[in-house]
Every structure is written in structure tokens, then in C-alpha cells.
Amino acid sequence: MKIALFIATLFVLVGCTRPRATSSAHYHVWKLDGAYEEPITDIKQWAADNFSDGPNAEQDYWKLEMFELDIDHDKIPEVFVTTPRLHGNGGGPHFVFQKRKEGYFYIGRLDGSQHTMRVLPLGSDHLPRIMTFWNNGGGSGTASISKNNGKRFIQVSSEVIRSGDSGTEEGRKRFEALFGK
């Protein structure tokens, strides 16, 4: 009996003391719309953990996609990570990372489609700006301009554009002027 209790206690202690693969706070950043200021070595794993809201998520399940845009015009492109599993007609979430000598840093989330993201000149406050488009359905969508303060994207303006099949000719011309065909 004592041996069985000892073995059970040993299993509990070993299970409770094994090292964690990730910190306990990193996978709640997206859900809480928070900032994350620690260097990240594996941005795909960090993104998968945030999409699943838990540590050690399966990257294959999330079918992560990456692309780069230089939003701050420093000739070092930022990395965008997204998953088609969370995309609908309007687009989906994109985590944005900046490469620095210490590693990658999360600088915020943008929603929309990669195909309608446009890098804009720096604002008068010298912060990076980017325009995105979210398809609302019913022939309309929202074009938004957001600036980045190094920790998150802050929407500074938006415009509803009626550019879809049931939209207006004026709306289609406006969309084409902003995003091309």
C-alpha cells in the first residue's frame, strides 16, 4: 500500500513539475486585445497558440499563412501571420510581428484580407499607417486606416464603401481608386 501511494505521489510530482513549453500569458493576447512585449522566437507557434487560446497548439490544424509588408518603411518588412480557418467573406485576423535583433515582437492585430491591405506613408506623428478593407456583405465594406504605436493597431478613420454586386457605381469606383481591381 505504501509503495502504491509513493508511486502515485511520484507521478503527481513529476507531472506537476515538468517545464512548460510556453509562458502562461502569451496565448491570451488576442482574446484580451492586449500588448505583448517579450521577444518571440517561433511566431508561427505563438500565432497558433493565440488562435486556439491555449498553449502548444497544433500548427498543422491552423494551416498558418505568412506574408510580409514593410509598414514602417525601414526596409525590414513586418511579418503577418493568419489562418484561413478564421476567415470569412470579410477577411480574417492577422497577427503582425516586427523583426528586431532580439527576435520577433508582436505589434498588433489587423483584420481584413491580405489582398486589400495597403501600406500608407508614415503619419504626421511618424507612426506607420495601413489601410484595410472588411467586406460587410450586402454589397458594402469598410475601408479603415489604422496606425501602429509599436504595441497595437489603432483605427483612425473608416469609410463604408458600397462596392459589391448590389453596391453603387460610385462605390465601385471608390474601391478601385483605393485598392485597384
Secondary structure, 3 states (H helix, E strand, C coil): CHHHHHHHHHHHHHHHHCCCCCCCCHHHCCCCCCCCCCCECCHHHHHHHHHHCCCCCCHHHHCCEEEEECCCCCCCCEEEEECHHHCECCEEEEEEEEEECCEEEEEEEEEECHHHCEEECCCCCCCCEEEEEEEEECCEEEEEEEEECCCCEEEEEEEEECCCCCCCHHHHHHHHHHHCC
